[in-house]
Amino acid sequence: MTIVNYLDICEGSVIAVTGCGGKTSLIQLIAEKLRGKKVLVSTTTKMFPIKGIQCLGVLNKASGKLEALPAETLAELIPQYNITLLEADGSRGLPCKGWLPNEPLVPHYCTHTVGVISVSALGKAATKTVVHRLPEFLSLTGLEECETITAQALETMICAPGGMFKSSAGKQYLLVNQAEDDTAACAAQSFLQTIKEKYPDRFERLLYGSVRMDTWKEV
């Protein structure tokens, strides 16, 4: 199965990708798998253009990023495409995040919300070099600054009412990225098994693997 199969992507899918640890790369991978389809790639926040993939947005020449189209314009464009991929969150390339009240920016009409995290976050210290919006992350998880980011903290970051899926729409999918060796894969599998047991009906699929290597396993 490909990532397209694992995420149950089909005609009419509108997919919001949230979280931290590979959103843009995941969107690129999916878009490449769907080259035979008419695919809209855009953002509700900001994203860097993807080489070889047409992305729609308002270019900020200073930052080099594409910024969101007006909400009405995006909604009007979507029916003109077979499948839509939206980067709906920002983390400045960091593996953890705390969210403001208006984040993530997931339109209500999305059929999928795919949350991405990196297994590399486990064991790191909760500092500004690791966490985007550190005060919000600390408030959400109960950690102190510089404390170790545990599996429990990541679970809270993902599953708490104020966490990664708080603005989700449609079916929810959780993907643990950068599980590229046996140690990382074991940690990712164990983490997702706990999520599956504690939240048995919440997620459509729980996946771990590597966007870069395009390898996936389901828990």
Secondary structure as UniProt FT lines:
FT   HELIX           3..6
FT   TURN            7..8
FT   TURN            11..12
FT   STRAND          14..19
FT   HELIX           23..33
FT   TURN            34..36
FT   STRAND          39..43
FT   STRAND          46..47
FT   TURN            51..52
FT   STRAND          55..56
FT   STRAND          58..60
FT   TURN            61..64
FT   STRAND          65..67
FT   HELIX           71..77
FT   HELIX           78..80
FT   STRAND          83..87
FT   TURN            92..93
FT   STRAND          96..97
FT   TURN            101..102
FT   TURN            108..109
FT   STRAND          112..118
FT   HELIX           119..121
FT   TURN            122..123
FT   TURN            128..130
FT   STRAND          131..132
FT   HELIX           134..141
FT   TURN            145..146
FT   HELIX           151..159
FT   TURN            161..162
FT   TURN            164..167
FT   STRAND          171..177
FT   HELIX           182..198
FT   TURN            200..202
FT   STRAND          205..210
FT   TURN            211..214
FT   STRAND          215..218
//
